[in-house]
Amino acid sequence: MPSTTAPNGLRPTRHKSGAPYNGSCNPYFVPASYATALFIGDPVIKTGTSNTALVGQAFPPGTLPEINKSTAGTTNRVTGVIVGFAPHTTNPGLIHNPASTERVVFVVDDPDVCFEIQADGAVAATAIGLNAVFIYTNTGNTSLGLSGVQLDSGTTTAPATTVGFQMTIQRAINRDDNAIGDAFPRLEVKLNNHTEANASVGI
């Protein structure tokens, strides 16, 4: 049972319809001017601009929307979740994106995809259906390339019906190593305050 915190960000699991997640994603752009490291599993948001020059040999100007890491908290929107990076030009084995590094980033931006995430504390069964926000207590893991983001169980903001919260709790992950009574349960969530869809009130 998850009795210790071991975050790995958001991991796509399935479509809301019940169809399996098929690995689909879209390319985005991180400019060298962005001084924040990014990891697989990080939630991100479009900045409202794009690449202004050719990136590699495949992406002419305007073909890669620019993204930043999503800020935790109420009303802060989300475009999707990082699932991979294009190979770095001088370090092909680099599995995360260091700060101030230009990179093509692959993002699951379908608003109907569900994700697995670990909560940063206990979550009651009565929280299923409520909305929640991200919390970045843990930094990303540079060895594994994985995000440190978790679902805020109430450390700063408890799950609620608030329409501007960033994700909706769908259910506890149904596995032998997980339960809603655990100290750090793993939950299935759907992004709620999404740039590609309308946010909704929690139940």
C-alpha positions in Angstrom: 0.0 0.0 0.0 1.3 3.5 -0.8 2.4 4.6 2.7 5.2 6.8 1.4 5.2 9.7 -1.1 6.6 8.6 -4.4 5.3 11.0 -7.1 5.8 10.5 -10.8 3.5 13.1 -12.1 0.5 12.5 -14.3 0.4 9.3 -16.4 -2.2 8.8 -19.1 -4.4 5.7 -18.5 -7.4 5.7 -20.7 -10.0 7.9 -22.4 -13.1 9.0 -20.4 -15.2 6.8 -22.7 -13.4 3.7 -21.5 -11.2 3.3 -24.6 -7.6 2.6 -23.9 -5.1 5.4 -24.2 -3.3 4.8 -27.6 -0.2 7.0 -27.1 -1.5 10.0 -29.1 0.1 13.3 -28.4 1.1 16.6 -30.1 4.4 18.5 -30.4 4.9 21.8 -28.5 7.9 24.1 -28.0 10.0 25.2 -25.1 12.3 28.1 -25.9 15.8 28.5 -24.4 14.5 31.6 -22.6 12.3 29.5 -20.3 14.3 29.0 -17.1 12.3 26.1 -15.6 13.1 22.4 -15.9 10.4 20.1 -17.3 9.8 16.4 -16.7 7.6 13.7 -18.0 4.3 13.9 -16.2 4.3 17.7 -15.8 1.1 19.5 -16.5 1.7 22.4 -19.0 -0.1 25.3 -20.5 0.1 27.2 -23.8 1.6 30.6 -23.5 -0.1 32.2 -26.5 2.8 32.2 -28.9 4.9 29.7 -30.9 8.3 29.1 -32.4 9.4 32.1 -34.5 12.2 30.2 -36.4 12.7 26.8 -37.9 13.2 24.1 -35.2 15.2 21.2 -36.4 14.3 20.4 -40.0 10.6 19.6 -39.4 9.0 22.6 -37.7 8.7 25.9 -39.6 7.8 29.1 -37.7 4.3 29.0 -36.1 3.9 25.2 -36.1 4.9 24.6 -32.5 2.7 26.3 -29.8 4.9 27.3 -26.8 4.2 25.9 -23.4 5.2 26.5 -19.8 4.7 24.4 -16.7 1.1 24.9 -15.3 1.0 26.9 -12.0 -0.7 25.1 -9.2 -3.9 26.5 -7.8 -7.4 27.7 -8.4 -8.2 29.2 -11.9 -4.8 28.2 -13.3 -5.5 26.4 -16.6 -3.9 23.3 -18.2 -3.4 22.4 -21.8 -2.1 18.9 -21.2 0.6 16.6 -19.8 4.2 16.0 -21.0 4.8 12.4 -22.2 8.1 12.8 -23.9 10.8 15.0 -25.5 12.5 15.1 -28.8 16.1 13.9 -28.6 18.4 16.7 -27.4 20.8 17.8 -30.1 24.0 17.3 -28.1 22.8 14.9 -25.4 20.4 12.3 -27.0 20.0 10.4 -23.8 18.6 13.4 -21.8 15.3 12.2 -20.4 14.1 15.5 -18.9 14.4 19.1 -20.1 16.8 21.2 -18.0 16.0 24.9 -17.4 16.9 27.3 -20.3 17.0 24.5 -22.9 15.2 24.7 -26.2 13.3 21.5 -26.9 10.4 20.0 -28.8 8.0 18.5 -26.1 5.2 15.9 -26.7 2.0 16.6 -24.8 -1.2 14.7 -24.3 -3.7 17.6 -24.9 -6.9 15.7 -25.4 -9.3 16.9 -22.7 -11.0 13.5 -22.5 -7.9 11.5 -21.4 -7.8 10.4 -17.8 -4.5 10.2 -15.8 -3.1 8.5 -12.8 -1.6 10.7 -10.1 -0.5 10.3 -6.5 -2.1 12.4 -3.8 0.2 14.2 -1.3 -1.8 12.8 1.6 -4.9 10.9 2.6 -8.0 11.3 0.5 -11.5 10.2 1.6 -13.9 8.2 -0.4 -16.2 11.1 -0.3 -13.8 13.2 -2.3 -14.5 11.1 -5.5 -16.2 13.4 -7.9 -14.7 16.6 -6.4 -12.2 18.9 -8.1 -8.6 19.3 -6.9 -5.4 21.3 -7.7 -1.8 20.4 -8.2 0.9 20.7 -5.6 4.7 20.9 -6.4 6.2 19.9 -3.0 8.6 17.5 -4.7 11.0 18.5 -7.5 11.3 16.4 -10.7 13.6 13.4 -10.7 16.5 14.0 -13.0 17.6 10.3 -12.9 14.2 9.0 -14.0 13.0 12.1 -15.9 9.7 12.0 -14.0 7.7 14.9 -12.5 7.2 15.5 -8.8 3.7 17.0 -9.1 0.9 15.5 -6.9 -2.7 16.0 -6.2 -3.2 18.4 -3.3 -5.1 16.4 -0.7 -5.6 19.6 1.5 -2.0 20.6 2.3 -2.8 24.0 0.7 -6.2 23.5 -1.0 -8.6 20.7 -0.2 -10.7 19.0 -2.9 -14.0 20.8 -3.4 -16.7 21.5 -6.0 -14.9 24.6 -7.2 -15.2 25.0 -11.0 -11.8 26.6 -11.4 -9.8 23.7 -9.8 -7.4 21.9 -12.2 -8.6 18.3 -12.2 -11.6 16.2 -11.3 -11.1 13.0 -9.1 -12.7 10.1 -11.0 -11.9 7.2 -8.7 -9.1 5.4 -6.8 -6.9 3.3 -9.0 -8.2 -0.3 -8.7 -5.0 -2.2 -7.9 -3.9 -4.5 -5.1 -1.2 -2.1 -4.1 -3.6 0.9 -3.7 -6.6 1.9 -1.6 -8.5 5.1 -0.8 -7.5 4.7 2.8 -3.8 4.8 2.1 -1.6 7.7 3.2 -0.7 8.6 -0.4 -3.3 7.0 -2.6 -3.1 6.9 -6.4 -6.1 8.4 -8.1 -7.5 8.6 -11.6 -8.3 12.2 -12.6 -9.5 14.1 -15.6 -8.1 17.6 -16.3 -10.9 20.0 -15.6 -9.7 23.6 -16.1 -8.5 22.8 -19.6 -7.6 25.3 -22.3 -9.1 22.9 -24.9 -12.5 22.5 -23.1 -14.8 24.1 -20.6 -14.2 23.6 -16.9 -17.1 22.2 -14.9 -18.2 22.2 -11.2 -17.3 19.2 -9.1 -20.1 16.9 -8.0 
